[in-house]
Amino acid sequence: MSIRAAADRRSAPARAEGLAVDGLTVHYGSTAAVRGVSLDVAPAETVAVIGPSGCGKSTTLRAVAGLVPVSGGAVSLAGRDVTGWNPSRRNIGLVPQNYAVFPHMSVAANIAYGLRARGTAAARRRERVREMLEVTRLTDLAQRRPDQLSGGQRQRVALARALAIRPDALLLDEPLAALDPQLRGGLRRELAAMLAETDCATLIVTHDQQEALSLGSRIALLREGRLVQFDTPRRLWDDPADAFVADFLAGAVLLDAVVDDGHALALDGRWRVPVRDLAVRPTAHGSTRLLLRHDSLTVTDDPARAVLEARVTHSEFTGDGVRLTVRAGEQVLGVRVPPDARVGGSVSLAVAPGRAVLLTPGA
Ligand SMILES: Nc1ncnc2c1ncn2[C@@H]1O[C@H](COP(=O)(O)OP(=O)(O)OP(=O)(O)O)[C@@H](O)[C@H]1O
Protein backbone atom coordinates (compact mmCIF):
# COMPACT_ATOMS: atom_id res chain seq x y z
CA MET A 1 0.00 0.00 0.00
CA SER A 2 1.25 3.51 -0.73
CA ILE A 3 1.45 6.27 1.85
CA ARG A 4 -1.14 8.19 -0.13
CA ALA A 5 -3.52 5.20 -0.24
CA ALA A 6 -3.04 4.77 3.49
CA ALA A 7 -3.85 8.44 4.05
CA ASP A 8 -6.84 8.39 1.73
CA ARG A 9 -8.65 6.15 4.15
CA ARG A 10 -9.66 9.16 6.15
CA SER A 11 -11.61 12.01 4.66
CA ALA A 12 -9.18 14.91 4.50
CA PRO A 13 -10.92 18.10 3.43
CA ALA A 14 -9.36 20.06 6.32
CA ARG A 15 -5.82 19.70 5.02
CA ALA A 16 -6.69 21.17 1.65
CA GLU A 17 -4.95 24.46 2.35
CA GLY A 18 -1.57 23.13 3.45
CA LEU A 19 0.85 25.24 5.48
CA ALA A 20 1.30 29.00 5.36
CA VAL A 21 3.81 31.16 7.22
CA ASP A 22 3.15 34.88 7.08
CA GLY A 23 5.67 37.48 8.24
CA LEU A 24 7.19 35.07 10.77
CA THR A 25 9.56 36.74 13.22
CA VAL A 26 11.37 34.92 16.03
CA HIS A 27 13.70 36.39 18.64
CA TYR A 28 16.08 34.70 21.03
CA GLY A 29 16.40 37.42 23.64
CA SER A 30 17.28 40.55 21.70
CA THR A 31 18.57 38.60 18.64
CA ALA A 32 16.20 38.31 15.70
CA ALA A 33 16.81 34.80 14.29
CA VAL A 34 13.93 34.96 11.77
CA ARG A 35 12.77 38.27 10.30
CA GLY A 36 9.44 38.52 8.52
CA VAL A 37 9.59 35.25 6.58
CA SER A 38 6.54 34.37 4.46
CA LEU A 39 6.14 31.11 2.57
CA ASP A 40 3.50 28.54 1.80
CA VAL A 41 3.48 24.81 1.18
CA ALA A 42 0.58 23.24 -0.70
CA PRO A 43 -0.76 19.83 0.31
CA ALA A 44 1.42 17.08 -1.19
CA GLU A 45 4.13 19.65 -1.94
CA THR A 46 7.70 19.62 -0.58
CA VAL A 47 9.39 22.95 0.05
CA ALA A 48 13.08 23.00 0.95
CA VAL A 49 14.43 25.72 3.27
CA ILE A 50 18.12 26.36 2.67
CA GLY A 51 20.74 28.91 3.57
CA PRO A 52 24.09 29.23 5.32
CA SER A 53 24.66 28.12 8.88
CA GLY A 54 22.80 30.30 11.38
CA CYS A 55 20.42 31.86 8.82
CA GLY A 56 17.34 30.70 10.74
CA LYS A 57 16.32 27.46 9.00
CA SER A 58 15.84 25.33 12.12
CA THR A 59 14.23 28.21 13.97
CA THR A 60 11.66 28.57 11.18
CA LEU A 61 10.88 24.86 11.44
CA ARG A 62 10.68 24.98 15.22
CA ALA A 63 8.35 27.98 15.10
CA VAL A 64 6.05 26.16 12.67
CA ALA A 65 6.02 23.18 15.06
CA GLY A 66 5.25 25.51 17.98
CA LEU A 67 8.50 24.69 19.78
CA VAL A 68 9.67 28.31 19.99
CA PRO A 69 7.40 31.32 20.59
CA VAL A 70 7.03 33.76 17.72
CA SER A 71 7.39 37.50 18.20
CA GLY A 72 5.50 38.38 15.04
CA GLY A 73 3.60 36.92 12.10
CA ALA A 74 1.35 33.90 11.82
CA VAL A 75 1.41 30.19 11.06
CA SER A 76 -1.65 28.60 9.55
CA LEU A 77 -2.25 24.95 8.93
CA ALA A 78 -5.08 23.38 6.97
CA GLY A 79 -6.85 26.72 6.92
CA ARG A 80 -6.61 27.40 10.68
CA ASP A 81 -4.44 29.99 12.42
CA VAL A 82 -2.37 27.82 14.78
CA THR A 83 0.12 30.54 15.85
CA GLY A 84 -0.61 30.37 19.58
CA TRP A 85 -1.37 26.65 19.70
CA ASN A 86 0.56 24.05 21.70
CA PRO A 87 2.74 21.77 19.56
CA SER A 88 0.57 18.76 20.39
CA ARG A 89 -2.58 20.42 18.99
CA ARG A 90 -1.03 21.29 15.62
CA ASN A 91 -1.17 17.89 13.91
CA ILE A 92 2.38 18.21 12.68
CA GLY A 93 4.84 15.36 12.17
CA LEU A 94 8.38 16.42 13.08
CA VAL A 95 11.55 14.50 12.21
CA PRO A 96 14.38 16.19 14.10
CA GLN A 97 17.96 16.12 12.86
CA ASN A 98 19.03 13.19 15.08
CA TYR A 99 15.69 11.39 14.36
CA ALA A 100 15.03 11.16 18.14
CA VAL A 101 13.79 7.57 17.90
CA PHE A 102 13.33 5.97 21.33
CA PRO A 103 16.24 3.58 21.84
CA HIS A 104 14.45 1.30 24.33
CA MET A 105 11.40 0.77 22.08
CA SER A 106 10.97 -1.55 19.10
CA VAL A 107 10.46 -0.13 15.62
CA ALA A 108 6.72 -0.88 15.89
CA ALA A 109 6.45 0.78 19.31
CA ASN A 110 8.28 3.84 18.01
CA ILE A 111 5.83 4.16 15.14
CA ALA A 112 2.86 3.68 17.49
CA TYR A 113 4.11 6.35 19.89
CA GLY A 114 2.19 9.36 18.55
CA LEU A 115 -0.98 7.32 18.09
CA ARG A 116 -0.78 6.08 21.66
CA ALA A 117 -0.22 9.64 22.92
CA ARG A 118 -3.44 10.65 21.14
CA GLY A 119 -5.40 7.81 22.67
CA THR A 120 -5.99 5.99 19.37
CA ALA A 121 -7.77 2.68 20.08
CA ALA A 122 -5.49 -0.39 20.10
CA ALA A 123 -6.99 -2.06 17.03
CA ARG A 124 -6.71 1.08 14.90
CA ARG A 125 -3.23 1.70 16.21
CA ARG A 126 -2.09 -1.79 15.20
CA GLU A 127 -3.61 -1.36 11.76
CA ARG A 128 -1.96 2.02 11.23
CA VAL A 129 1.44 0.74 12.42
CA ARG A 130 1.12 -2.19 10.01
CA GLU A 131 0.39 0.24 7.15
CA MET A 132 3.33 2.48 8.03
CA LEU A 133 5.72 -0.49 8.36
CA GLU A 134 4.63 -1.56 4.90
CA VAL A 135 5.02 1.80 3.18
CA THR A 136 8.42 2.45 4.74
CA ARG A 137 9.50 -1.15 4.05
CA LEU A 138 10.18 -1.91 7.71
CA THR A 139 7.77 -4.83 8.21
CA ASP A 140 10.54 -7.39 8.67
CA LEU A 141 12.30 -5.16 11.18
CA ALA A 142 9.23 -4.34 13.31
CA GLN A 143 10.52 -5.94 16.49
CA ARG A 144 14.10 -4.65 16.29
CA ARG A 145 15.39 -1.86 18.48
CA PRO A 146 16.90 1.25 16.84
CA ASP A 147 20.47 0.24 17.75
CA GLN A 148 19.99 -2.85 15.54
CA LEU A 149 19.23 -0.68 12.49
CA SER A 150 21.30 1.16 9.90
CA GLY A 151 21.18 4.97 9.74
CA GLY A 152 18.89 4.86 6.72
CA GLN A 153 16.51 2.43 8.44
CA ARG A 154 16.43 4.61 11.57
CA GLN A 155 15.51 7.52 9.35
CA ARG A 156 12.61 5.52 7.92
CA VAL A 157 11.42 4.72 11.48
CA ALA A 158 11.43 8.44 12.30
CA LEU A 159 9.55 9.19 9.08
CA ALA A 160 7.01 6.42 9.73
CA ARG A 161 6.46 7.68 13.27
CA ALA A 162 5.91 11.24 12.06
CA LEU A 163 3.50 10.15 9.32
CA ALA A 164 1.57 7.63 11.44
CA ILE A 165 -0.56 10.40 12.98
CA ARG A 166 -1.60 11.55 9.47
CA PRO A 167 -0.18 15.03 9.97
CA ASP A 168 -1.31 18.08 8.01
CA ALA A 169 2.36 19.07 7.74
CA LEU A 170 5.57 17.09 7.88
CA LEU A 171 8.73 18.90 9.04
CA LEU A 172 12.14 17.35 8.33
CA ASP A 173 15.26 18.93 9.84
CA GLU A 174 18.39 17.98 7.85
CA PRO A 175 17.03 14.46 7.17
CA LEU A 176 20.20 13.14 5.54
CA ALA A 177 22.88 15.05 7.46
CA ALA A 178 23.55 12.21 9.93
CA LEU A 179 24.14 9.66 7.16
CA ASP A 180 27.31 8.60 5.37
CA PRO A 181 28.02 10.83 2.35
CA GLN A 182 28.28 7.68 0.19
CA LEU A 183 24.74 6.65 1.14
CA ARG A 184 23.13 10.04 0.80
CA GLY A 185 22.48 9.96 -2.96
CA GLY A 186 20.53 6.70 -2.78
CA LEU A 187 18.67 7.70 0.37
CA ARG A 188 17.80 11.07 -1.13
CA ARG A 189 16.06 9.32 -4.02
CA GLU A 190 14.34 6.96 -1.59
CA LEU A 191 13.16 9.87 0.55
CA ALA A 192 11.95 11.73 -2.55
CA ALA A 193 9.91 8.68 -3.56
CA MET A 194 8.33 8.41 -0.11
CA LEU A 195 7.57 12.13 0.03
CA ALA A 196 5.97 11.95 -3.41
CA GLU A 197 3.49 9.49 -1.90
CA THR A 198 2.39 11.68 1.01
CA ASP A 199 -0.43 14.16 0.76
CA CYS A 200 0.69 16.43 3.59
CA ALA A 201 2.59 19.70 3.19
CA THR A 202 6.30 18.95 3.72
CA LEU A 203 8.91 21.47 4.83
CA ILE A 204 12.45 20.19 4.71
CA VAL A 205 15.46 22.03 6.14
CA THR A 206 18.84 21.41 4.59
CA HIS A 207 22.12 23.20 4.06
CA ASP A 208 22.88 20.95 1.08
CA GLN A 209 22.17 22.64 -2.26
CA GLN A 210 21.86 19.35 -4.14
CA GLU A 211 19.37 18.05 -1.60
CA ALA A 212 17.28 21.21 -1.90
CA LEU A 213 17.35 21.20 -5.69
CA SER A 214 16.30 17.57 -5.93
CA LEU A 215 13.78 17.32 -3.07
CA GLY A 216 12.03 20.69 -3.13
CA SER A 217 9.39 21.53 -5.71
CA ARG A 218 10.09 25.04 -4.43
CA ILE A 219 13.02 26.37 -2.44
CA ALA A 220 13.03 29.08 0.21
CA LEU A 221 16.52 30.56 0.51
CA LEU A 222 17.24 32.38 3.78
CA ARG A 223 20.05 34.73 4.66
CA GLU A 224 20.50 36.26 8.12
CA GLY A 225 16.92 35.44 9.04
CA ARG A 226 15.39 36.95 5.90
CA LEU A 227 13.84 35.23 2.90
CA VAL A 228 15.94 36.14 -0.12
CA GLN A 229 14.11 34.13 -2.79
CA PHE A 230 11.23 31.64 -2.79
CA ASP A 231 10.98 29.94 -6.15
CA THR A 232 11.20 26.70 -8.12
CA PRO A 233 14.67 25.13 -8.31
CA ARG A 234 14.78 25.92 -12.04
CA ARG A 235 14.04 29.62 -11.55
CA LEU A 236 16.49 29.93 -8.66
CA TRP A 237 19.13 28.40 -10.90
CA ASP A 238 18.27 30.33 -14.05
CA ASP A 239 17.24 33.68 -12.59
CA PRO A 240 18.77 34.21 -9.13
CA ALA A 241 17.47 37.27 -7.29
CA ASP A 242 20.96 38.47 -6.41
CA ALA A 243 24.64 37.54 -6.34
CA PHE A 244 24.26 35.77 -2.99
CA VAL A 245 21.63 33.38 -4.42
CA ALA A 246 23.72 32.70 -7.54
CA ASP A 247 26.79 31.96 -5.47
CA PHE A 248 25.08 29.93 -2.73
CA LEU A 249 23.14 27.68 -5.07
CA ALA A 250 25.56 27.16 -7.93
CA GLY A 251 28.84 28.85 -7.09
CA ALA A 252 27.90 31.21 -9.93
CA VAL A 253 28.79 34.88 -10.29
CA LEU A 254 26.34 37.63 -11.10
CA LEU A 255 27.80 40.85 -12.52
CA ASP A 256 25.94 44.10 -13.09
CA ALA A 257 25.93 44.90 -16.80
CA VAL A 258 24.63 47.40 -19.32
CA VAL A 259 23.93 46.74 -22.97
CA ASP A 260 25.40 49.19 -25.47
CA ASP A 261 25.71 48.84 -29.22
CA GLY A 262 25.42 45.03 -29.34
CA HIS A 263 27.74 44.54 -26.38
CA ALA A 264 27.27 43.78 -22.71
CA LEU A 265 29.53 45.95 -20.58
CA ALA A 266 30.49 44.55 -17.19
CA LEU A 267 33.01 45.36 -14.46
CA ASP A 268 32.56 49.12 -14.91
CA GLY A 269 32.98 48.84 -18.66
CA ARG A 270 36.35 47.07 -18.44
CA TRP A 271 34.83 43.99 -20.10
CA ARG A 272 32.93 44.34 -23.39
CA VAL A 273 31.29 41.08 -24.49
CA PRO A 274 29.41 40.80 -27.80
CA VAL A 275 25.76 39.96 -27.04
CA ARG A 276 25.85 37.37 -29.85
CA ASP A 277 28.23 35.30 -27.67
CA LEU A 278 25.72 35.26 -24.79
CA ALA A 279 22.53 33.33 -24.03
CA VAL A 280 19.93 36.06 -23.44
CA ARG A 281 17.13 35.38 -20.94
CA PRO A 282 14.47 37.53 -19.30
CA THR A 283 14.80 38.20 -15.58
CA ALA A 284 12.08 38.70 -12.99
CA HIS A 285 14.54 40.63 -10.83
CA GLY A 286 14.88 44.05 -12.36
CA SER A 287 18.30 44.91 -13.63
CA THR A 288 20.52 43.66 -16.47
CA ARG A 289 23.16 41.24 -15.21
CA LEU A 290 25.66 38.71 -16.51
CA LEU A 291 25.38 35.21 -15.00
CA LEU A 292 28.63 33.25 -15.10
CA ARG A 293 28.99 29.60 -14.10
CA HIS A 294 32.13 27.47 -13.99
CA ASP A 295 31.78 26.57 -17.64
CA SER A 296 30.95 30.09 -18.84
CA LEU A 297 34.53 31.25 -19.36
CA THR A 298 37.55 29.98 -21.24
CA VAL A 299 41.18 30.95 -21.30
CA THR A 300 42.19 32.26 -24.73
CA ASP A 301 45.23 33.63 -26.50
CA ASP A 302 43.16 34.94 -29.40
CA PRO A 303 43.62 38.75 -29.40
CA ALA A 304 40.54 39.14 -31.61
CA ARG A 305 38.22 38.05 -28.80
CA ALA A 306 36.76 40.29 -26.12
CA VAL A 307 39.09 39.36 -23.33
CA LEU A 308 39.31 40.14 -19.67
CA GLU A 309 42.76 40.06 -18.13
CA ALA A 310 42.90 38.22 -14.82
CA ARG A 311 45.39 36.94 -12.29
CA VAL A 312 45.35 33.25 -11.25
CA THR A 313 45.09 32.96 -7.46
CA HIS A 314 44.40 29.26 -7.11
CA SER A 315 44.25 26.12 -9.22
CA GLU A 316 42.64 22.83 -8.32
CA PHE A 317 42.78 19.50 -10.19
CA THR A 318 39.25 18.06 -10.53
CA GLY A 319 39.99 14.88 -12.50
CA ASP A 320 38.39 15.92 -15.76
CA GLY A 321 40.08 19.32 -15.74
CA VAL A 322 41.57 22.08 -13.64
CA ARG A 323 39.48 24.68 -11.89
CA LEU A 324 41.15 28.06 -11.72
CA THR A 325 40.22 30.79 -9.33
CA VAL A 326 41.14 34.12 -10.88
CA ARG A 327 40.89 37.75 -9.89
CA ALA A 328 40.02 40.56 -12.30
CA GLY A 329 40.40 43.72 -10.27
CA GLU A 330 38.26 43.09 -7.17
CA GLN A 331 36.14 40.44 -8.89
CA VAL A 332 36.82 36.76 -8.19
CA LEU A 333 35.81 34.33 -10.96
CA GLY A 334 36.03 30.59 -11.58
CA VAL A 335 37.24 29.08 -14.86
CA ARG A 336 37.52 25.45 -15.87
CA VAL A 337 40.35 24.51 -18.22
CA PRO A 338 41.42 21.13 -19.69
CA PRO A 339 43.80 19.07 -17.50
CA ASP A 340 46.73 19.58 -19.85
CA ALA A 341 46.22 23.35 -20.30
CA ARG A 342 49.32 25.45 -19.72
CA VAL A 343 48.43 28.51 -17.70
CA GLY A 344 50.72 31.05 -16.19
CA GLY A 345 50.18 33.60 -13.43
CA SER A 346 47.87 35.70 -15.56
CA VAL A 347 45.29 34.72 -18.15
CA SER A 348 43.08 36.28 -20.82
CA LEU A 349 39.49 35.22 -20.30
CA ALA A 350 36.71 35.12 -22.88
CA VAL A 351 33.14 33.81 -22.66
CA ALA A 352 32.52 30.33 -24.02
CA PRO A 353 29.93 31.08 -26.74
CA GLY A 354 26.38 30.53 -25.47
CA ARG A 355 27.57 29.54 -21.97
CA ALA A 356 27.28 32.88 -20.18
CA VAL A 357 23.81 34.28 -19.64
CA LEU A 358 22.69 37.86 -20.09
CA LEU A 359 19.66 38.44 -17.87
CA THR A 360 17.66 41.34 -19.23
CA PRO A 361 14.42 42.79 -17.87
CA GLY A 362 11.59 42.25 -20.34
CA ALA A 363 13.80 40.51 -22.95
N1 LIG B 1 18.32 28.62 21.67
C1 LIG B 1 18.93 29.66 21.12
N2 LIG B 1 19.27 30.74 21.86
C2 LIG B 1 19.86 31.82 21.32
N3 LIG B 1 20.18 31.93 20.01
C3 LIG B 1 19.87 30.89 19.23
C4 LIG B 1 19.24 29.71 19.72
N4 LIG B 1 19.06 28.86 18.69
C5 LIG B 1 19.55 29.47 17.59
N5 LIG B 1 20.04 30.68 17.90
C6 LIG B 1 20.62 31.67 16.96
O1 LIG B 1 19.61 31.99 16.02
C7 LIG B 1 20.16 32.06 14.71
C8 LIG B 1 19.47 31.07 13.80
O2 LIG B 1 19.74 29.76 14.25
P1 LIG B 1 19.18 28.47 13.51
O3 LIG B 1 19.55 27.27 14.33
O4 LIG B 1 17.75 28.65 13.20
O5 LIG B 1 20.02 28.50 12.16
P2 LIG B 1 20.19 27.39 11.05
O6 LIG B 1 20.03 28.09 9.75
O7 LIG B 1 19.28 26.24 11.31
O8 LIG B 1 21.70 26.97 11.25
P3 LIG B 1 22.47 25.57 11.00
O9 LIG B 1 22.45 25.32 9.52
O10 LIG B 1 23.86 25.88 11.50
O11 LIG B 1 21.75 24.53 11.81
C9 LIG B 1 21.65 31.82 14.86
O12 LIG B 1 22.29 33.07 14.93
C10 LIG B 1 21.77 31.08 16.18
O13 LIG B 1 23.01 31.35 16.81
The ligand as a MOL file (V3000), in Angstrom:
LIG
                    3D

  0  0  0     0  0            999 V3000
M  V30 BEGIN CTAB
M  V30 COUNTS 31 33 0 0 0
M  V30 BEGIN ATOM
M  V30 1 N 18.3170 28.6160 21.6680 0
M  V30 2 C 18.9300 29.6640 21.1170 0
M  V30 3 N 19.2680 30.7370 21.8580 0
M  V30 4 C 19.8620 31.8210 21.3200 0
M  V30 5 N 20.1770 31.9300 20.0110 0
M  V30 6 C 19.8690 30.8930 19.2280 0
M  V30 7 C 19.2430 29.7130 19.7230 0
M  V30 8 N 19.0570 28.8580 18.6870 0
M  V30 9 C 19.5540 29.4740 17.5940 0
M  V30 10 N 20.0410 30.6830 17.9010 0
M  V30 11 C 20.6230 31.6690 16.9650 0
M  V30 12 O 19.6140 31.9900 16.0190 0
M  V30 13 C 20.1620 32.0640 14.7150 0
M  V30 14 C 19.4660 31.0680 13.8020 0
M  V30 15 O 19.7390 29.7580 14.2530 0
M  V30 16 P 19.1790 28.4720 13.5080 0
M  V30 17 O 19.5510 27.2710 14.3330 0
M  V30 18 O 17.7510 28.6530 13.2010 0
M  V30 19 O 20.0160 28.5010 12.1570 0
M  V30 20 P 20.1910 27.3880 11.0460 0
M  V30 21 O 20.0260 28.0860 9.7520 0
M  V30 22 O 19.2820 26.2380 11.3110 0
M  V30 23 O 21.7050 26.9710 11.2460 0
M  V30 24 P 22.4680 25.5730 11.0000 0
M  V30 25 O 22.4520 25.3220 9.5220 0
M  V30 26 O 23.8570 25.8790 11.5020 0
M  V30 27 O 21.7500 24.5310 11.8140 0
M  V30 28 C 21.6500 31.8250 14.8620 0
M  V30 29 O 22.2860 33.0700 14.9290 0
M  V30 30 C 21.7720 31.0790 16.1760 0
M  V30 31 O 23.0140 31.3460 16.8050 0
M  V30 END ATOM
M  V30 BEGIN BOND
M  V30 1 1 1 2
M  V30 2 1 2 3
M  V30 3 2 2 7
M  V30 4 2 3 4
M  V30 5 1 4 5
M  V30 6 2 5 6
M  V30 7 1 6 7
M  V30 8 1 6 10
M  V30 9 1 7 8
M  V30 10 2 8 9
M  V30 11 1 9 10
M  V30 12 1 10 11
M  V30 13 1 11 12
M  V30 14 1 11 30
M  V30 15 1 12 13
M  V30 16 1 13 14
M  V30 17 1 13 28
M  V30 18 1 14 15
M  V30 19 1 15 16
M  V30 20 2 16 17
M  V30 21 1 16 18
M  V30 22 1 16 19
M  V30 23 1 19 20
M  V30 24 2 20 21
M  V30 25 1 20 22
M  V30 26 1 20 23
M  V30 27 1 23 24
M  V30 28 2 24 25
M  V30 29 1 24 26
M  V30 30 1 24 27
M  V30 31 1 28 29
M  V30 32 1 28 30
M  V30 33 1 30 31
M  V30 END BOND
M  V30 END CTAB
M  END
